[in-house]
């Protein structure tokens, strides 16, 4: 995935009032993705709106999502863009799972 698409997704999430947008490079930590984007939405409607924005933007740029999970409930939506995985979560879900800690653990610690 291009750095330009990562930048565009981050900007779109910010424009749509997504909170705590984190882009994590996981190239050296897993084999299924290069980058993970995590963003917080304020409600189920906001989470769904953010997820739809990412899906539409990626399609416009030629990256068709391989899968979108969780859109019905709107608590945690995962968008699989191949090399990039986008997690759009409500604050309580993000706090509970703490994905940032999982992916930012120092390998030597």
C-alpha angles and dihedrals in degrees: 000000000000124000086231091062091048089052092046092050092049091049093047091050090050092047089053090052096255110169132224096008109195125183111195124191106220099168092119095039105054142013100225101065144019098206138019122201118199122188135169124228122198098226140003089266091051092047090051091047092051091048092050090050091053092047094049094044093049092049091051088055094048100260108120111198112249088211144350118203132183099025093129097060097032095209096106123005120187119199115193110205094169104248091027128053118197120202116194109187142170113244096253092053093046092049092049097050098033094197091177090066091051094054100036099052109128110243091221096050 
